[in-house]
Amino acid sequence: MLTRQIRTLEDFRDTDRAIHAYCSHHYFCSHDAPLRLELLAVHVGWTFDFYAGREVLAGRLRCSICGWYYPTFALGHAGKRPEFSGTHGAGTVPLSTAELIVMQRAREATIDHEPPWVGKRKGGRKFGR
């Protein structure tokens, strides 16, 4: 069975898929957000081919935090964060709640046996180990 190619903004909307943008100003900003397709379509039209016009689109999009242009993109389903996100956490898979709880308890057990913050010197605090 052949599946329809998803290329235009209308295709993304009809198949309930999303385009996620990640700020490419890596050293100063780590902002990311899903693009609002209906707002994007007002500016470029529903027939805008994302793959053919990706560089043009990146040149027009600006990070709402730092103002940097040319974000990186990740594609996925609407309402679900993409598991592969370009240069931000490449290939990471979210952990389950049970795994996070186990990790937090292990961290708390380790912290209980460490000495507290000690003294205060010029330039900040010194951690006693």
Buried (B, 14 or more C-beta within 10 A) or exposed (E): EEEEEBBBBBBBBEEEBBBBBBBBBEEEBEBBEBBEBEEBBEEBEBEBEBEEBEEEBBEEBEBEBEEBEBBBBBEBEBEEBBEEBBEBBEEEEEEEEEEEEEEEEEEEEEEEEEEEEEEEEEEEEEEEE
